[in-house]
Amino acid sequence: MLLEYLHPAWAHHPSVCALVTTRRGGVSRGAYADFNLGVHVGDDAGAVRENRARLERISAPCFFVNQAHGATVVEARAETRGVLPVADALWTRQSNLAIVVLTADCFPVMLASTDGTLVGLAHCGWRPLAAGVLSNLVSAMPVRPSELCAWIGPGISASHYEVGDELIKTMQGLSPAGLLDGVFLPRHARIYADLERLIRNQLAHLGVACAPDVPPCTFSDDRFFSHRRDGPTTGRFASLAAC
């Protein structure tokens, strides 16, 4: 099967390359079928190596990080590729280097400078969002927020994301309070969270323009891995950006 991927629809500079993989086009089997790129989920290591090699055949050399659901940001450089720093966001100004985040319900958020010289990526689950991962990434990139554009990749939609007290209490500590506008949706005595709305609220507060298109829902779209739909034994797909 041919490797399948999506090109983000956003108004970035022509020099910026960005894509999102699906679960189709790799060699993994079973619950990880078939283009799993996560080394930490229990898949066969040889299969993941082959899948990552296939990714690099259609992209620049890839810079991965060890995601920890935090808010640490690193600058990706070719000379440190393979070190796997602990981080949930990264950016680069180097050409011929692709930065990558892996997800399976959390939202990948891509940033690019309007002149095409910088790209950034953030892993936006609720914990990184609450910890300030987007704010940290925008602050780390050496350009004004008004000179950045953003695109939100596939993630779990609010209709499939029932949440509990821990998430609600943590989010209620965010400031300003307007960041939570439209985020919590009560339905039939349950609470659902719209992380896409929270991302858009945070980007607007930071002064970063965001593409308006609605991202695919990983839970309902079987082209993507979904932790909430499939449980812990599932793969990870990649979002990739290069300048």
C-alpha positions in Angstrom: 0.0 0.0 0.0 1.2 3.5 -0.9 2.1 5.8 2.0 -0.9 8.1 2.5 -0.6 11.6 3.9 -2.4 15.0 4.0 -1.1 18.4 3.1 -2.4 21.1 5.5 -4.5 23.8 3.9 -3.1 27.0 5.2 -1.6 30.2 3.8 2.1 29.4 4.5 5.1 30.6 2.6 6.0 28.5 -0.5 9.2 27.3 1.1 7.4 25.6 3.9 6.7 21.9 3.6 4.1 20.3 5.9 2.3 17.1 6.0 0.3 14.7 8.3 0.6 11.0 7.9 -2.3 8.6 8.2 -2.1 5.0 9.4 -1.8 3.7 5.8 1.3 2.8 3.9 3.6 1.0 6.5 4.6 -2.4 7.6 3.3 -2.6 11.1 0.7 -5.3 11.9 -2.2 -6.0 14.2 -3.4 -3.1 16.3 -0.5 -1.0 14.9 -1.4 -1.5 11.3 0.1 -0.2 9.4 2.0 3.1 9.4 2.8 3.4 13.1 5.7 5.8 13.9 5.7 5.5 17.7 8.6 3.6 19.2 7.1 3.6 22.7 3.7 1.9 22.1 4.7 -1.8 22.0 5.0 -2.2 18.2 7.8 -4.3 16.7 11.0 -2.1 16.7 12.0 -3.2 13.2 8.6 -2.3 11.8 8.8 1.2 13.3 12.3 1.7 11.9 11.1 0.8 8.4 8.1 3.1 8.8 10.3 6.0 9.8 12.7 5.3 6.9 9.7 5.5 4.6 8.7 8.8 6.1 12.2 10.2 5.5 12.1 9.1 1.8 9.3 11.7 1.2 10.7 14.4 3.6 13.9 15.9 4.9 15.7 14.1 7.7 13.4 14.0 10.7 13.9 15.4 14.2 11.9 13.6 16.8 11.5 14.4 20.5 10.5 12.4 23.6 7.1 13.8 24.3 6.1 13.9 28.0 2.8 15.9 28.0 4.6 18.9 29.3 5.4 22.4 28.0 9.2 22.2 27.2 10.3 23.6 23.9 13.5 22.8 22.1 15.2 24.3 19.0 15.9 21.5 16.5 19.3 21.4 14.9 20.7 19.0 12.5 23.8 18.3 14.7 21.6 17.1 17.6 19.2 15.0 15.5 18.8 11.6 17.2 19.4 12.9 20.8 15.6 12.8 21.5 15.2 15.6 24.0 12.3 15.6 26.4 9.9 18.2 24.9 6.4 18.7 23.6 7.2 21.5 21.2 10.0 22.2 18.8 11.0 24.7 16.2 13.8 25.2 13.7 15.2 27.7 11.3 17.4 25.1 9.5 16.4 24.1 6.0 16.6 20.4 5.1 15.4 19.3 8.6 11.9 18.2 9.3 10.5 18.6 12.8 8.0 16.0 14.0 5.4 15.4 16.7 3.4 12.1 17.1 -0.2 12.0 18.2 -3.2 9.7 18.5 -6.0 12.1 19.7 -4.0 15.1 21.0 -3.8 17.9 18.4 -0.7 18.8 16.5 -0.4 22.5 16.0 1.9 23.8 13.2 3.4 27.3 13.1 5.3 29.0 10.3 6.7 32.5 9.9 5.2 34.4 7.1 8.6 34.7 5.4 9.1 30.9 5.5 12.3 31.0 7.5 10.9 29.3 10.7 8.6 26.5 11.5 7.3 25.2 14.8 5.2 22.2 16.1 3.4 21.6 19.3 1.9 18.5 20.8 -1.4 19.8 22.2 -3.1 17.4 24.6 -4.9 18.9 27.6 -1.9 18.7 29.9 0.5 20.5 27.5 -2.1 23.1 26.8 -2.8 23.7 30.5 1.0 24.0 31.1 1.4 26.6 28.4 3.1 24.7 25.6 1.7 27.1 22.9 2.7 30.2 24.7 6.2 28.8 25.3 6.6 27.8 21.6 5.4 31.2 20.4 7.8 32.9 22.8 10.7 30.7 21.8 10.4 31.4 18.1 12.5 34.6 17.2 9.7 36.4 15.4 6.7 38.5 16.4 3.4 36.5 17.0 1.8 38.6 14.2 4.4 37.2 11.8 3.3 33.6 12.5 0.5 31.6 11.0 -0.9 28.4 12.5 -2.7 25.2 11.4 -4.4 22.7 13.7 -4.0 19.1 12.7 -6.2 16.0 13.3 -7.3 15.4 16.9 -10.3 14.2 18.9 -13.4 16.3 18.5 -15.5 17.5 21.4 -18.4 15.1 20.7 -16.1 12.2 21.5 -14.0 13.7 24.4 -15.8 13.3 27.7 -13.7 14.6 30.5 -13.5 14.3 34.3 -12.8 16.5 37.3 -9.0 16.6 37.0 -9.0 18.1 33.6 -11.8 20.6 34.5 -10.2 21.8 37.7 -6.8 22.2 36.0 -8.3 24.1 33.1 -10.2 26.4 35.4 -6.9 27.7 36.6 -6.0 29.1 33.2 -6.0 32.9 32.7 -7.4 35.0 31.3 -10.8 33.3 31.9 -11.8 34.0 28.3 -9.5 31.2 27.2 -12.2 28.7 28.3 -15.0 30.3 26.2 -16.8 27.5 24.4 -14.5 24.8 25.7 -16.7 22.9 28.2 -19.9 21.4 26.7 -22.4 19.9 29.1 -24.5 17.1 27.6 -26.8 14.6 29.4 -25.1 15.2 32.8 -21.7 14.7 31.3 -19.0 17.2 30.3 -17.2 17.2 27.0 -14.1 19.3 26.2 -13.4 21.1 22.9 -9.6 21.2 22.7 -9.7 22.6 19.2 -11.6 25.6 20.6 -9.1 26.0 23.5 -6.2 26.0 21.0 -7.9 28.6 18.9 -8.6 30.7 22.0 -5.0 30.5 23.1 -3.6 31.3 19.6 -5.9 34.4 19.4 -4.8 35.5 22.8 -1.2 35.2 21.7 -1.8 37.2 18.6 -1.3 34.3 16.1 -3.5 33.9 13.1 -4.9 30.4 12.6 -6.3 28.7 9.5 -10.1 28.3 9.8 -10.5 24.7 8.5 -11.9 22.1 10.9 -9.4 19.3 11.5 -10.5 15.7 11.1 -11.6 13.9 14.2 -9.2 11.1 15.1 -11.9 9.1 17.0 -14.4 9.0 14.1 -12.0 8.9 11.1 -10.3 5.5 10.9 -7.5 6.9 8.8 -5.9 7.9 12.1 -4.8 6.2 15.3 -7.0 7.0 18.3 -6.0 6.2 21.9 -9.5 6.9 23.1 -11.2 4.7 20.4 -8.7 1.9 20.3 -7.2 1.9 23.8 -3.5 1.9 24.8 -2.5 -0.7 22.2 -2.5 1.6 19.2 0.0 3.5 17.0 0.9 7.1 16.5 0.8 9.2 13.3 3.1 12.1 12.5 2.8 15.7 11.8 5.8 17.2 10.1 7.0 20.6 9.1 10.2 21.9 7.4 11.3 25.3 6.1 
